[in-house]
Amino acid sequence: MKRLKWPSWMPVDPYIVALLATVGVAALLPARGTAADVASGASTAAVSLLFFLYGARLSTREALDGLKHWRLHVTVLLCTFVAFPLLGLAAKGLVPYVLTPALYSGFLFLTLVPSTIQSSIAFTSMARGNVPAAICAGSFSSLAGIVLTPLLAAALLGGSGAGFSADSLLKIVLQLLVPFLAGQFLRRWVGGFIARHKKILGYVDRGSILLVVYTAFSEGMVQGIWHQVHPLRLLALLGVEAVLLAAMLALTWYGAKRLGFGRADRIAIQFAGSKKSLAAGLPMASVLFGAQASLAVLPLMLFHQMQLMVCAVIAKRRSRDPEEFVSEPPRAAATRTAAGTATRSG
């Protein structure tokens, strides 16, 4: 039997369709009672497994070598935990005319979440960028976010339902950091197996996120939270998030150029520095926001889907860059550009 493939002409990634379908299932058949408890426990275990796989995939030597490229990683961290939050704070002026206070809290929270790992690597590879740098940048951002995201949420969202405490930080560390470190420790024994079954385990990545999305939206349906959000407010939120994504894509690409990074590094910076992790953000929100988590993660979910679609288009366009431009060293490219400018002006 011939294997079915996703039509190449479809403009939407199948994972986006799966996310939307999961939201639809949660709306029609939300988990209640015992089923909700089972789904919550399963989603917690799935996220822990996801971060275990992240740790097992990252070579310790690769991580240490990545530290040598510290300027790139500092740039990504500044974009993720400084530039993003500043833009989030600037959006405060949109309340209550464009965004409701509850939606703004979720919007600000999404700006505090760490960067992605898997999609940053995939898009950087597709665009023929610096893949090792993207691996390290995404991993470092996720590890830093385990501490920085709760601290920033406590400072900026203290009165909006983001309850930070030593207990909440401990829960996040146990769910995200401990599995990651366990993956690193066991890598010598399980690394080969994971490398050989990379494609199959990729479904574990996406399946884990889908399970967490189902659990969060089920809770929102049971509590009737979605009836509090008017469709026009959702459209306004999408517009604000589109502006946020466009600003960060421009900042990471042109800002990296001003800092002297070459094409391959700029691609890694753009994809690692402009995206937010749904896998890390959802469990953090459930700990920090409690019963209000389902509404708080709505902006993050919408932004996550938007960034995947937009970055997929950008990566495909970058993949079609001329080979001489892709392989040209940064200084040579700068020299060629300057020479071309001089010739045209002469």
VENFEN-V198680 format. One record per backbone hydrogen bond with DSSP energy under -1.0 kcal/mol. NH is the residue of the N-H (numbers start at 0). CO is the residue of the C=O. If there is no record, write none. Layout:
nh: {NH & NH}
co: {CO & CO}
This chain:
nh: {9 & 16 & 17 & 18 & 19 & 20 & 21 & 22 & 23 & 24 & 25 & 26 & 27 & 28 & 34 & 36 & 37 & 38 & 39 & 40 & 41 & 42 & 43 & 44 & 45 & 46 & 47 & 48 & 49 & 50 & 51 & 52 & 53 & 54 & 55 & 56 & 57 & 62 & 63 & 64 & 65 & 66 & 67 & 68 & 72 & 73 & 74 & 75 & 76 & 77 & 78 & 79 & 80 & 81 & 82 & 83 & 85 & 86 & 87 & 88 & 89 & 90 & 91 & 92 & 93 & 94 & 97 & 98 & 103 & 104 & 105 & 106 & 107 & 108 & 109 & 110 & 111 & 120 & 121 & 122 & 123 & 124 & 125 & 126 & 127 & 128 & 129 & 130 & 133 & 134 & 135 & 136 & 137 & 138 & 139 & 140 & 141 & 142 & 143 & 144 & 146 & 147 & 148 & 150 & 151 & 152 & 153 & 154 & 155 & 156 & 159 & 161 & 162 & 162 & 168 & 169 & 170 & 171 & 172 & 173 & 174 & 175 & 177 & 179 & 180 & 181 & 182 & 183 & 184 & 185 & 188 & 189 & 190 & 193 & 194 & 195 & 196 & 200 & 201 & 202 & 204 & 205 & 206 & 207 & 208 & 209 & 210 & 211 & 212 & 213 & 214 & 215 & 216 & 217 & 218 & 219 & 220 & 221 & 222 & 224 & 227 & 228 & 233 & 234 & 235 & 236 & 237 & 238 & 239 & 240 & 241 & 242 & 243 & 244 & 245 & 246 & 247 & 248 & 249 & 250 & 251 & 252 & 253 & 254 & 256 & 257 & 258 & 259 & 260 & 265 & 266 & 267 & 268 & 269 & 270 & 271 & 272 & 273 & 276 & 280 & 281 & 283 & 284 & 285 & 286 & 287 & 288 & 291 & 292 & 295 & 296 & 300 & 301 & 302 & 303 & 304 & 305 & 306 & 307 & 308 & 309 & 310 & 311 & 312 & 313 & 314 & 315 & 316 & 317 & 318 & 319 & 320 & 325 & 326 & 332 & 333 & 334 & 335 & 336 & 337 & 338 & 339 & 340 & 341 & 342 & 343 & 344 & 345}
co: {6 & 12 & 13 & 14 & 15 & 16 & 17 & 18 & 19 & 20 & 21 & 22 & 23 & 24 & 31 & 32 & 33 & 34 & 35 & 36 & 37 & 38 & 39 & 40 & 41 & 42 & 43 & 44 & 45 & 46 & 47 & 48 & 49 & 50 & 51 & 52 & 53 & 58 & 59 & 60 & 61 & 62 & 64 & 65 & 68 & 69 & 70 & 71 & 72 & 73 & 74 & 75 & 76 & 77 & 77 & 78 & 81 & 82 & 83 & 84 & 85 & 86 & 88 & 89 & 90 & 91 & 93 & 93 & 99 & 100 & 101 & 102 & 103 & 104 & 105 & 106 & 108 & 116 & 117 & 118 & 119 & 120 & 121 & 122 & 124 & 123 & 263 & 128 & 129 & 130 & 131 & 132 & 133 & 134 & 135 & 136 & 137 & 138 & 139 & 140 & 143 & 143 & 144 & 146 & 147 & 148 & 149 & 150 & 151 & 152 & 156 & 156 & 160 & 287 & 164 & 165 & 166 & 167 & 168 & 169 & 170 & 171 & 172 & 175 & 176 & 177 & 178 & 179 & 180 & 181 & 185 & 185 & 186 & 189 & 190 & 191 & 192 & 196 & 197 & 199 & 200 & 201 & 202 & 203 & 204 & 205 & 206 & 207 & 208 & 209 & 210 & 211 & 212 & 213 & 214 & 215 & 216 & 217 & 218 & 219 & 224 & 225 & 229 & 230 & 231 & 232 & 233 & 234 & 235 & 236 & 237 & 238 & 239 & 240 & 241 & 242 & 243 & 244 & 245 & 246 & 247 & 248 & 249 & 250 & 252 & 253 & 254 & 256 & 255 & 261 & 262 & 263 & 264 & 265 & 266 & 267 & 268 & 269 & 113 & 276 & 277 & 279 & 280 & 281 & 282 & 283 & 284 & 288 & 289 & 291 & 292 & 296 & 297 & 298 & 299 & 300 & 301 & 302 & 303 & 304 & 305 & 306 & 307 & 308 & 309 & 310 & 311 & 312 & 313 & 314 & 316 & 317 & 321 & 322 & 328 & 329 & 330 & 331 & 332 & 333 & 334 & 335 & 336 & 337 & 338 & 339 & 340 & 341}
